[in-house]
Amino acid sequence: MSTSPLSQEQEDITRETERLILQRLAITSQRKLSLALKPTFEQCSESTISRWNDGEYKKWAMALAVLDLRVVPKTAMVVTAEYLRSLETLAEIGLKAEKKRPAPLGWD
């Protein structure tokens, strides 16, 4: 049994990143990706991209996890943990205030 140099969180992020890449590749197609990369990487054929399934995507997903980076869909909104905690605090304050608000007087 080999041990991974990655933490459990990094391993989870690696799997998630690789899954996202492979899902998007299935939608986009290897051909479209190879055509888009050819102007910069001349040796980037469909077969090259197909071979990347044999560990290349996982290798880059691991590198991103070690660098504390994530791959997210373009439609995703990414916020910092501090921002999210602030929103949670504001929501909690609002809910407490709502619970203390008196009931309607009846003539509204």
N, C-alpha and C positions, 0 to 999 in steps of 0.2 A: 504494500500500500504506500503510494507516494503522498507526501504532504505538499500542499500548495503554499507558495510564499505569500499568497493573498489572504486577506482577512475574509471572514464569511460575507461581510457586506460587499467587499470588492468582487468576490466570486459571484454574488447575486447580481451586481451591476454588470459584470462581464456577460453573464448569461442573458440578461435583459437587453444589453446593447447588441449582442450577436443576433438575438431573436428579431430585434427591430430592423437591423440591417438586412437579414434574410427575408423578412416579410416585405420590406420595401423593394428589395431586388425582385421578388416574385411578382410584384405589381408593375414594376418598371420594365423589366426584362434585361437579360444579360446583353442582348444586342444593343439596346438603347444606351446602356451604361458604357459599353465598349466604344460606341460611336462618339459619345460625349467626352470620353477620356482620351481618344486617339490624338487630338491635336497636341496634347501635352505629353502623353505617354505613347509613343509610336508602337510599342510592342504590346499594346493592350487589345487583344482579340477576345472574341466571345469565349474561346477555349481557355484563355488565361483567366478570365473572370470565373469560369466554371471551376477551374482548379483552386481558386481562392476559397471555395467551400470546404476544402480539405485542411482547414486550420488557419488560413490567412485572416479571415474575419475575426476569428476568436483571438488571434494574436493581437490584432489592433484593438479589439474590445478590452483585452487585458491591459494593454498599454494605457488606454484611456482611463480605466478604473484606477490604475496605480497613480496616474496623474491627477486623480480626483476630478475627472471630467465625465460628462454624460452625453449620450446621444438622445435627442428627443425629437419627435415629429415637429415639423415647421409650425403646425397649428397649436402646439403646446405653449402654455404660458408658464414661464419659469420665474419664481420669486425666491427671495432669500428666506431662510428660516426665521430671521429676525422680523421680516415683514409679515410673515404668516403668524408669528406669535402676537404681533401688534394687532392684527385683524381679529384673532381669537380673543384678545383682551377687550377690544372694543365691542365685540359681539356679546361677551359675557356681561359687560357693564350695561349694555342696552337691554339684555334679557332681564337683568336684575331690576332695572328701572321700570320695565314693562310690568313686571309682577307686582310692583309697589303702586302702580297707577290705580286710582280709584275707579270703580265701575261707573258706567254711564248713569246719568241722573234720571233717565227715563223719558224726558221730553225731547230728546234729540231725534 
